Amino acid sequence: MLTINLIRENSDFIVERLRIKNFEAGETVGRILELDQTRREIQSKCDQMQADMNRISKEIGGMMKEGRKDEAAVAKGKTYSLKEDIKLLSERLDVLENEVRNEIIKLPNLPYTLVAPGFGADNNIKVKEGGVIPVLPDTALAHWDLIKKYDIIDFDLGIKLTGAGFPVYKGKGARLERSLISFFLDEAVKSGYTELMPPIVVNEDSGFGTGQLPDKEGQMYHVGIDNFYLIPTAEVPVTNIYRDAILDGENLPVKNVAYTPCFRREAGSWGAHVRGLNRLHQFDKVEIVQIAHPDNSYQCLDQMVSHVESLVSKLELPYRILRLCGGDMSFTSAMTYDFEVWSAAQKRWLEVSSVSNFESFQANRLKCRFREKGEKQNRLVHTLNGSALALPRIVAALLENNQTDQGITIPEVLRPYTGFGIID
């Protein structure tokens, strides 16, 4: 979330910048400033009363030594009265602080200076394209037909066990899924990321820390009895490891990678664009996370984009990289790059990764700070994360793009992991 100091000192700038995200912040910012001014005035009164009470308490000691007991009794009465007034003001301050916080969390993160205005995907900017788009015969099958033909993923069985959007991977399909996970993890470790295995359920504080709550609670599966949430991405538990932490500036960036299953309630809409593996309620994903120094976070973002690009390149998938416009960005992001791969049978681009810099927005929620050597003041870190990669649409593109009359060929880089070169 944005800091109160930033809002107080740059209110007009904030309102202007958030229009890039098509968010009209004027009313909310005005309300925050009004509440904050009231809070500061009450805090000033409270501080003055506390100072008066401390002064009178010292005077009472002198009165007692001088035998001025009646005056001391009157002074004690004043301290009791001041104490009650301070208590009432403190209770009012608590209410105001909560009201200020509740208004601030309504504001999305400010977009970075490179973020262009726009309302949706049509306004995103293509920054790079790579790979060779395969030309398939007219008889080529979409992945939902290929998985039935080769019996590698069973959607009907998933419906029997759970419901729509929870597929069962079988045989070489399961091996391919596991191989991709291992490949992505190994590549991240080679790039300096430390592998973690976090929980896949989190508490409410964790959901708030990374911005899923209260913004996206309707998209998350809620375990009501324990008030836990199934994670929508490993970003949530991994980033929250650093909640309420003060890091050594010399150790930044901290780089973590984690594989987890992910859970999202979003049902999507009918049509081919959400058919098969295109949108699921449960899916596998490898996530990279960095906790970075504010001076270097955009260098870290570039490195993360390069890392994801290396993965899709090694898988021999045609891809493009988009810098999202303001209207297509998430609530918490300052800048986001999306990766899309070409699906040859569906003849369209499929999003497979988002790589984002959140600057200090999550860190302020997390209370994650760092301290430079020789400095007394703590500062907020910058947090970044990215899919490296989400598996369902990667699998869909691999199956469709690599289909032949003999079967589905496996990219060379995966064969040491799968132990086979073709699904037939």
Secondary structure, 3 states (H helix, E strand, C coil): CCCHHHHHHCHHHHHHHHHHHCCCCHHHHHHHHHHHHHHHHHHHHHHHHHHHHHHHHHHHHHHHHCCCHHHHHHHHHHHHHHHHHHHHHHHHHHHHHHHHHHHHCCCCCCCCCCCCCCCCHHHCEEEEEECCCCCCCCCCCCHHHHHHHHCCEEHHHHHHHCCCCCCEECHHHHHHHHHHHHHHHHHHHHCCCEEECCCCEECHHHHHHCCCCCCCHHHCCEECCCCEEECCCCHHHHHHCCCCCEEEHHHCCEEEEEEEEEECCCCCCCCHHHCHHHCCCEEEEEEEEEEECCCCHHHHHHHHHHHHHHHHHHCCCCEEEEECCHHHCCCCCCEEEEEEEEECCCCEEEEEEEEEECCCHHHHHHCCEEECCCCCCCEECEEEEEEEEEHHHHHHHHHHHCECCCCEECCHHHHHHHCCCEEC
